[in-house]
Amino acid sequence: MAKLKTAYFCQNCGTQYPQWLGQCKNCGQWNTLVEEIVEKSSSKSYSEKSKQHIINIIEVETNEEARINTPSEELNRVLGGGIVLGSVTLIGGEPGIGKSTLLLQLALKMKRKILYVSGEESASQIKMRADRLTELQNPNCYLFTETAVEKILHEAKKLQPDFIIIDSIQTLQSQLIESSPGTVSQIRECSNEIIKFAKETNTPVFLVGHITKDGQIAGPKVLEHMVDVVLNFDGDRNHIFRLLRANKNRFGSTAEIGIYEMISQGLKEIKNPSEILITKKWEELSGNSVGVILEGNRPMLIEIQALVSSAVYGTPQRSCTGFDSKRLNMLLAVLEKRAGFQLGAKDVFLNITGGIKTDDPALDLAVVASVLSSNEDVPIREHFCFAGEIGLSGEIRPVPQIEQRISEAEKLGYEKIFVSNLNKIPKRKLGISIVEVSKIEDFLESVLGV
C-alpha cells in the first residue's frame, strides 16, 4: 500500500498547497482551499530498454487522422470533419441546456457500438429520454450507471465499444483517492485514467462537464489542457436556439459554430440559420437592419434591433443583448464626432434577435444603420443588408471573405448590400446590387437620406 498524505487543493484552479491558506495565490479566490487525501507517487527509475528513443523530425512518418463521420453535420463542422479515433472531447454548458440530449441523440443515431455511462441518471430515466426521441433507435447502444472509474474501464475493455460517452466527469471517483467525487484530485485522477484508456485502445471518449457560476468548466483548469477538444454548448433559455462552439480543438479550427433548435423531440439541426433568424415583417419599421456575419466559414444574416430615446433619468443607458457594449459605445462616439449626431444624452438599446452572440466587426455597419434609423424614425428598406467595419476616423473598413457574404445575401433574395469600397468585389454577374461606401457620411446619405 502506498503511503498516503494530505494536501490542500484550490477548488477553482486546482493549485496544490502543503498547508491551508485563506487565499489561493494562483487565481486569487478566497476560501477555496480544501484538504484532500492524495496518494504519494513512488519514484520510478527509467530502464535503458525503454521502447521510446530520440528521433529526427524528418524521419517521423505522418498519417492522416482517422475520423468517425457522425450523422450530425453541425457536430462534424465544429469538430473539423468528424470524431478522431482515440480523442477525448469535453463538452460543457449550463444545466438543462441540452448536453445529455445532444450526446444521447448522437448515440442513438450512430450505427455503431456505443457505451453510454451515466453517474447522474438511472437506466430507466435515460430510456424515458430515449423514448421521447421516437425516430431514433440503435440496438448497439449500451447503458451503464456507475461512478467508479475502475469498474467503468473494466466493462469498457470487455465490451470494446466504438466510442464512449461519460455523463458527467464530476460524478466519477477513483478508489486510489480518498476524497469526494467532484473534488480537484478526483477529477484529475479519473480524467488521467480515461485519457490513458482512450489513447491505448484508440477509442474516442466524450466527457460531459459541469460549469461554475462564472461559466467556466468546474474542476481544475488542467482538465481542459489534458483533453483534445473542448466544446461549449450554450444558448439563451428564453430562445429555442443552442450554439455549439469549440474553445479548443487539436484536430481542427476553433472558429466554426453549430446551431441547433430545441424542440419537444430533442435537438434539431439548423441547416440554414439565416432564414430562421430574420423576422418576416409585414411592414417596414424603424430601428431594424440586417447584417451579414461570418462564423468560421459559414456566412449568416442576422437581424439587429435598436431603440433610441431621450434619457429620462439623467444618465443615458447603454444596453446590449448579443453585442459588445464597449464596441457600441465606440460606434456612438464615432457617430457623434464624425457625423454630427448628438446621441450622448439619449438612451440606446440594442438587440440581436434569436439569442445569437457574435463579435464579428462586420456587424458595425448594420448596428449604425439601426441606431440612426431609430433616432431619425426612418425605416430601412426591407431588402437592404450590410457588411462593413467602422474605424475610429469614420471610414468604412473592408471585411474578409466578402464574396461569401454577398452570395448568402443574394441566395436569400436581398436586393442591395452595402460594403466597403476597398473590398475586392467579385467580377461575375450577380443578382444583388452592391453599394460601395468609404465614409460614414456617404453611407448615411445613401441609406437614410440624412
C-alpha distance (Angstrom), angle and dihedral (degrees) to the residues before:
residue distance angle dihedral
M1 . . .
A2 3.79 . .
K3 3.77 117.9 .
L4 3.80 112.0 -99.5
K5 3.75 127.9 -144.0
T6 3.80 136.8 173.8
A7 3.77 128.1 -118.7
Y8 3.78 136.7 172.4
F9 3.80 119.7 -113.4
C10 3.79 128.9 -167.5
Q11 3.80 107.1 -124.0
N12 3.82 90.3 -151.1
C13 3.82 104.2 51.0
G14 3.82 104.3 6.0
T15 3.82 98.1 -119.5
Q16 3.81 113.0 159.4
Y17 3.84 123.0 -134.9
P18 3.82 129.7 -176.9
Q19 3.81 91.8 -137.8
W20 3.78 138.6 22.3
L21 3.81 120.3 -81.6
G22 3.77 129.6 -178.9
Q23 3.80 93.9 -133.8
C24 3.80 129.8 34.8
K25 3.80 108.5 -121.6
N26 3.81 92.2 -151.7
C27 3.83 103.7 51.9
G28 3.83 100.2 13.8
Q29 3.84 95.5 -126.5
W30 3.80 119.5 145.2
N31 3.84 127.1 -129.2
T32 3.81 94.4 3.6
L33 3.84 98.3 119.9
V34 3.82 114.3 107.3
E35 3.80 126.9 -178.5
E36 3.79 114.0 -119.7
I37 3.79 134.6 175.4
V38 3.78 111.0 -118.0
E39 3.78 132.7 -176.1
K40 3.76 116.1 -111.5
S41 3.76 107.6 -129.4
S42 3.78 116.1 -132.3
S43 3.80 117.8 -129.7
K44 3.78 115.4 -104.4
S45 3.78 125.3 -152.7
Y46 3.75 116.2 -138.1
S47 3.81 113.9 -122.5
E48 3.76 121.0 -134.8
K49 3.81 87.4 -133.2
S50 3.81 92.5 68.3
K51 3.79 114.6 143.9
Q52 3.81 92.4 -135.8
H53 3.78 120.0 83.0
I54 3.79 139.1 166.7
I55 3.80 114.3 -82.0
N56 3.78 133.9 -177.7
I57 3.81 113.4 -110.9
I58 3.81 90.4 -127.3
E59 3.81 90.2 61.0
V60 3.80 94.4 53.3
E61 3.81 112.8 110.5
T62 3.80 114.5 -135.8
N63 3.78 123.6 -148.7
E64 3.78 126.5 -176.2
E65 3.80 111.8 -107.0
A66 3.80 111.6 -100.7
R67 3.81 110.2 -126.7
I68 3.80 135.8 -166.2
N69 3.79 110.4 -133.6
T70 3.82 108.6 -137.3
P71 3.84 125.1 -151.2
S72 3.82 88.6 -118.7
E73 3.82 110.9 86.8
E74 3.81 90.6 -169.3
L75 3.82 92.2 55.5
N76 3.81 91.3 45.8
R77 3.80 89.8 52.9
V78 3.82 93.6 51.2
L79 3.82 93.6 44.9
G80 3.80 91.5 49.6
G81 3.80 99.3 -108.5
G82 3.81 106.2 -23.8
I83 3.80 143.0 -43.7
V84 3.81 114.3 -40.8
L85 3.81 114.5 -135.2
G86 3.81 111.9 -106.2
S87 3.81 93.3 14.1
V88 3.80 124.4 136.2
T89 3.81 115.7 -143.8
L90 3.80 123.3 -166.7
I91 3.81 116.5 -159.1
G92 3.82 120.0 -170.1
G93 3.78 135.4 -179.7
E94 3.78 145.5 135.7
P95 3.82 119.9 -63.8
G96 3.80 111.7 -83.1
I97 3.80 95.0 13.8
G98 3.83 92.3 118.8
K99 3.84 107.9 -95.7
S100 3.80 95.3 134.2
T101 3.81 91.8 41.7
L102 3.80 91.4 52.2
L103 3.81 93.1 51.5
L104 3.82 94.2 41.8
Q105 3.82 89.8 52.8
L106 3.79 88.5 49.8
A107 3.83 91.1 50.8
L108 3.82 92.1 49.0
K109 3.81 95.8 45.2
M110 3.81 98.1 48.6
K111 3.80 116.5 85.5
R112 3.79 91.8 -141.1
K113 3.79 138.2 97.5
I114 3.82 106.4 -84.3
L115 3.80 129.5 -174.8
Y116 3.82 111.0 -155.9
V117 3.82 110.4 -166.9
S118 3.81 117.4 -168.6
G119 3.78 126.6 -175.8
E120 3.80 93.8 173.2
E121 3.83 105.5 47.5
S122 3.78 135.0 43.0
A123 3.80 122.0 -119.9
S124 3.83 91.1 -104.9
Q125 3.82 91.7 53.5
I126 3.80 91.0 51.3
K127 3.81 90.0 47.8
M128 3.83 89.7 52.9
R129 3.79 89.7 55.2
A130 3.79 90.9 45.7
D131 3.83 91.1 52.1
R132 3.80 88.9 54.7
L133 3.81 87.0 60.7
T134 3.82 88.9 64.3
E135 3.79 99.1 172.5
L136 3.80 93.9 54.1
Q137 3.81 123.2 83.9
N138 3.81 130.6 158.8
P139 3.82 117.2 174.8
N140 3.83 89.8 -164.6
C141 3.82 95.9 60.1
Y142 3.82 110.3 111.5
L143 3.82 125.9 -167.4
F144 3.81 125.8 -148.3
T145 3.82 120.7 178.9
E146 3.80 103.7 -161.3
T147 3.81 138.2 124.2
A148 3.83 101.9 -166.1
V149 3.79 106.3 98.9
E150 3.83 92.9 -154.4
K151 3.82 91.8 57.8
I152 3.81 91.8 45.0
L153 3.80 93.4 53.4
H154 3.82 91.5 43.1
E155 3.82 91.5 55.2
A156 3.80 91.0 43.1
K157 3.81 90.6 56.3
K158 3.81 90.4 52.7
L159 3.84 95.2 44.7
Q160 3.84 95.6 40.6
P161 3.84 95.7 -157.1
D162 3.79 124.5 -166.4
F163 3.79 89.2 -122.2
I164 3.80 140.2 -9.5
I165 3.81 133.0 -132.8
I166 3.83 118.0 -159.8
D167 3.81 118.5 -168.1
S168 2.97 104.4 -146.1
I169 3.81 134.5 0.3
Q170 3.84 91.3 -161.1
T171 3.84 91.8 63.7
L172 3.82 96.1 55.2
Q173 3.80 124.4 97.0
S174 3.78 135.6 -173.2
Q175 3.81 125.1 -141.5
L176 3.80 89.7 -136.2
I177 3.82 92.0 67.0
E178 3.80 120.7 61.7
S179 3.77 99.2 -151.8
S180 3.79 137.4 95.4
P181 3.83 122.9 -81.0
G182 3.79 113.3 -92.2
T183 3.80 95.6 34.9
V184 3.79 120.4 125.8
S185 3.81 95.8 -106.8
Q186 3.83 92.9 47.7
I187 3.81 94.0 49.1
R188 3.79 91.5 47.1
E189 3.82 94.7 47.8
C190 3.82 94.7 44.4
S191 3.79 91.8 47.0
N192 3.81 91.3 50.5
E193 3.81 91.5 53.0
I194 3.81 93.3 47.0
I195 3.82 94.0 47.1
K196 3.81 90.6 48.0
F197 3.82 90.3 51.4
A198 3.83 92.0 47.6
K199 3.81 93.4 51.5
E200 3.82 95.1 44.4
T201 3.83 95.9 47.5
N202 3.84 97.1 32.5
T203 3.82 89.1 -125.6
P204 3.84 119.1 148.6
V205 3.82 114.3 -129.9
F206 3.82 130.2 -161.7
L207 3.81 116.2 -156.4
V208 3.81 122.7 -166.1
G209 3.81 113.2 -146.6
H210 3.79 129.7 -165.2
I211 3.79 118.7 -132.5
T212 3.79 131.7 -137.4
K213 3.79 126.5 -123.5
D214 3.81 88.1 -91.7
G215 3.81 90.5 60.1
Q216 3.82 94.9 -108.0
I217 3.81 123.7 128.1
A218 3.80 107.8 -95.7
G219 3.79 118.2 -114.2
P220 3.80 132.7 39.0
K221 3.78 117.3 -15.9
V222 3.80 87.8 -131.7
L223 3.84 87.8 73.2
E224 3.81 90.3 72.7
H225 3.82 89.6 50.5
M226 3.81 92.9 50.5
V227 3.83 98.1 53.9
D228 3.79 124.6 71.5
V229 3.81 100.0 -132.5
V230 3.81 131.3 26.2
L231 3.81 115.7 -164.5
N232 3.79 126.4 -172.0
F233 3.80 118.3 -153.2
D234 3.79 110.8 -166.1
G235 3.78 143.5 148.3
D236 3.78 144.3 146.8
R237 3.80 115.1 -76.9
N238 3.81 88.5 -142.7
H239 3.82 90.9 59.2
I240 3.78 132.6 56.8
F241 3.81 96.5 -133.2
R242 3.83 123.2 101.1
L243 3.80 124.3 -166.7
L244 3.80 124.6 -150.6
R245 3.81 114.4 -159.2
A246 3.80 133.4 174.1
N247 3.81 113.7 -129.6
K248 3.81 90.5 178.3
N249 3.80 131.1 13.6
R250 3.79 124.1 169.5
F251 3.79 91.5 -172.8
G252 3.81 103.1 43.5
S253 3.78 149.3 -0.2
T254 3.80 124.9 -46.6
A255 3.81 93.0 -152.4
E256 3.81 97.5 78.6
I257 3.79 123.6 100.2
G258 3.80 133.5 -161.2
I259 3.81 121.7 -152.8
Y260 3.81 125.2 -155.0
E261 3.78 134.5 177.2
M262 3.81 118.6 -138.4
I263 3.81 110.1 -134.5
S264 3.80 133.7 161.3
Q265 3.82 91.0 -92.2
G266 3.81 93.0 53.2
L267 3.79 131.4 -96.4
K268 3.80 119.7 -11.4
E269 3.80 121.2 -161.4
I270 3.80 117.4 -120.7
K271 3.81 107.1 -138.2
N272 3.83 95.9 -179.5
P273 3.83 110.3 22.3
S274 3.82 93.6 177.0
E275 3.81 93.0 70.9
I276 3.82 92.1 51.3
L277 3.81 100.4 41.0
I278 3.82 94.6 55.0
T279 3.80 117.4 78.8
K280 3.80 117.2 -130.8
K281 3.81 100.8 -127.8
W282 3.79 121.2 -160.4
E283 3.80 91.1 -157.8
E284 3.78 136.5 22.6
L285 3.81 112.7 -97.5
S286 3.79 129.0 -168.5
G287 3.80 118.0 -113.4
N288 3.82 95.7 35.6
S289 3.79 125.4 112.8
V290 3.80 138.9 153.5
G291 3.81 123.5 -126.0
V292 3.81 128.6 -167.0
I293 3.81 111.9 -135.4
L294 3.78 133.6 176.4
E295 3.82 123.6 -134.9
G296 3.79 105.8 -172.8
N297 3.80 103.6 -49.3
R298 3.81 94.2 -26.0
P299 3.83 118.4 100.2
M300 3.81 115.9 -150.5
L301 3.78 135.3 -178.2
I302 3.79 114.8 -139.9
E303 3.79 132.3 -179.9
I304 3.82 122.5 -118.9
Q305 3.80 121.2 -156.3
A306 3.80 122.2 -166.7
L307 3.80 133.9 -179.6
V308 3.80 122.2 -166.9
S309 3.81 118.9 -173.9
S310 3.79 138.8 155.9
A311 3.81 114.6 -80.7
V312 3.80 107.9 -109.7
Y313 3.80 99.9 -177.2
G314 3.80 98.3 49.7
T315 3.79 100.0 -110.9
P316 3.83 111.0 76.9
Q317 3.81 116.2 -123.9
R318 3.80 125.2 -132.3
S319 3.79 113.3 -164.8
C320 3.83 125.9 173.2
T321 3.80 132.6 -178.2
G322 3.80 114.5 -166.7
F323 3.84 94.1 -5.9
D324 3.82 132.5 87.5
S325 3.82 108.6 -97.8
K326 3.82 92.3 -153.2
R327 3.78 91.1 55.8
L328 3.81 90.1 49.4
N329 3.82 89.6 54.5
M330 3.80 89.3 50.9
L331 3.82 92.4 51.0
L332 3.81 91.3 48.5
A333 3.81 89.8 51.5
V334 3.83 90.3 51.2
L335 3.81 90.7 50.7
E336 3.79 91.4 50.9
K337 3.81 96.0 44.4
R338 3.81 101.9 37.2
A339 3.81 104.1 26.1
G340 3.81 101.1 31.7
F341 3.82 99.0 -122.8
Q342 3.81 113.3 148.2
L343 3.79 102.6 -139.3
G344 3.81 98.6 142.0
A345 3.83 92.9 96.0
K346 3.81 96.6 44.7
D347 3.80 134.8 86.8
V348 3.80 114.2 -117.7
F349 3.81 122.2 -162.5
L350 3.80 120.6 -176.3
N351 3.79 129.5 -173.0
I352 3.82 135.2 179.1
T353 3.79 107.2 -150.7
G354 3.79 123.0 -125.7
G355 3.81 95.8 33.9
I356 3.82 92.2 -83.4
K357 3.82 118.9 155.4
T358 3.79 119.7 -159.4
D359 3.79 139.8 164.1
D360 3.80 98.4 -165.8
P361 3.85 107.2 138.3
A362 3.81 88.8 -148.1
L363 3.80 86.2 80.4
D364 3.83 91.6 70.6
L365 3.79 93.9 90.2
A366 3.80 93.4 51.4
V367 3.83 91.6 47.0
V368 3.81 92.5 51.9
A369 3.80 90.8 46.8
S370 3.82 91.4 52.0
V371 3.81 94.2 47.0
L372 3.80 94.5 49.4
S373 3.80 92.4 41.8
S374 3.81 89.3 57.2
N375 3.82 92.7 42.3
E376 3.80 93.4 51.7
D377 3.83 93.1 33.5
V378 3.80 89.4 -130.0
P379 3.82 115.8 136.8
I380 3.81 121.5 -132.0
R381 3.77 117.0 -125.5
E382 3.81 110.4 -93.3
H383 3.81 95.1 -125.7
F384 3.83 96.1 51.3
C385 3.82 121.4 105.1
F386 3.82 134.3 176.8
A387 3.81 139.5 -143.9
G388 3.80 117.7 172.7
E389 3.78 144.1 108.1
I390 3.81 121.0 -127.4
G391 3.80 120.8 -140.9
L392 3.80 127.9 -150.2
S393 3.80 91.8 -101.1
G394 3.81 91.9 54.5
E395 3.80 97.3 -102.9
I396 3.80 121.3 140.5
R397 3.79 106.8 -121.3
P398 3.84 124.5 -154.8
V399 3.81 121.5 -105.0
P400 3.83 127.1 -146.4
Q401 3.81 125.4 -99.4
I402 3.80 93.4 15.5
E403 3.82 92.6 164.8
Q404 3.81 91.4 62.4
R405 3.81 90.5 49.8
I406 3.80 92.5 49.5
S407 3.82 91.6 48.1
E408 3.82 91.6 52.2
A409 3.83 91.7 50.4
E410 3.79 90.7 47.1
K411 3.81 91.5 49.8
L412 3.81 91.2 54.9
G413 3.81 92.8 51.5
Y414 3.83 102.1 -104.3
E415 3.79 115.2 158.8
K416 3.81 102.7 -156.0
I417 3.82 135.8 23.3
F418 3.82 125.3 -170.0
V419 3.81 115.9 -143.3
S420 3.80 138.5 158.1
N421 3.78 117.1 -78.6
L422 3.83 88.0 -130.6
N423 3.81 92.9 64.6
K424 3.78 119.2 105.0
I425 3.79 99.9 -112.8
P426 3.83 114.9 -153.6
K427 3.80 112.1 -106.9
R428 3.79 95.9 -146.2
K429 3.80 119.9 102.4
L430 3.80 111.5 -87.4
G431 3.77 134.0 -166.3
I432 3.82 91.5 -137.8
S433 3.80 129.2 72.1
I434 3.82 114.1 -120.7
V435 3.81 117.4 -149.3
E436 3.81 114.3 -164.0
V437 3.81 116.4 -153.7
S438 3.80 129.5 -178.9
K439 3.83 106.3 -177.6
I440 3.77 134.7 34.2
E441 3.83 90.8 -118.8
D442 3.83 93.0 57.8
F443 3.78 90.6 45.9
L444 3.82 94.3 53.7
E445 3.78 92.5 48.5
S446 3.81 94.2 50.9
V447 3.84 94.5 44.8
L448 3.80 105.2 35.8
G449 3.78 102.6 11.2
V450 3.86 91.4 -124.1
